[in-house]
Amino acid sequence: MAAVLNPTAPAYARVYALAAEQNLLNDFEREERVSEYRRRLVRAPWFYEHSDSQSEWRAGRDEFTWLIATQMELDPDASIWREVAPAQMACGLSIPQPRIVRRAAS
């Protein structure tokens, strides 16, 4: 059976302070991850699928695997992705597209 914390007890204040500290750490970590995500999007090999080098193709595939997984977690509406991605080329080259998670209305 879990103990009920008394809001006036010192233990409650300690738990509250630890939770607030963890939230600050989570916010800082998220900002760092978003910064890395944006940095890697800017440097991404957007046209890796058209490379003649298999090693460049593999490196591009691996990079976009990480970018898409991170996009789904940190940028679910793909706003950062769309901001950074190059405009679709008129010659029909394919550009990797973000995956947008549609949530059911509650």
QUIHU-V43338 format. One record per pair of residues at least 12 apart in sequence whose ideal C-beta (glycine too) atoms are under 7 Angstrom apart, sorted by the first residue. I is the first residue (numbers start at 1). J is the second residue. D is the distance in Angstrom with one decimal. If there is no record, write none. Layout:
i=I j=J d=D
i=I j=J d=D
//
This chain:
i=33 j=74 d=6.0
i=34 j=74 d=5.5
i=37 j=70 d=5.0
i=37 j=74 d=5.6
i=37 j=75 d=6.9
i=37 j=80 d=6.9
i=38 j=80 d=5.9
i=38 j=84 d=6.6
i=40 j=63 d=7.0
i=40 j=67 d=6.2
i=41 j=67 d=6.4
i=41 j=80 d=6.9
i=41 j=81 d=6.5
i=41 j=84 d=4.3
i=42 j=84 d=5.7
i=44 j=63 d=5.9
i=44 j=64 d=7.0
i=44 j=67 d=6.3
i=45 j=60 d=4.2
i=45 j=63 d=6.5
i=46 j=86 d=5.7
i=46 j=95 d=5.6
i=47 j=93 d=5.8
i=48 j=60 d=2.3
i=48 j=61 d=6.7
i=49 j=94 d=6.3
i=50 j=93 d=6.4
i=64 j=96 d=5.0
i=68 j=98 d=7.0
i=68 j=99 d=6.0
i=71 j=98 d=5.1
i=71 j=99 d=6.9
i=72 j=99 d=5.7
i=72 j=101 d=6.4
i=76 j=100 d=6.9
i=76 j=101 d=5.3
i=77 j=100 d=6.5
i=78 j=98 d=3.7
i=78 j=100 d=5.4
i=81 j=98 d=4.2
//
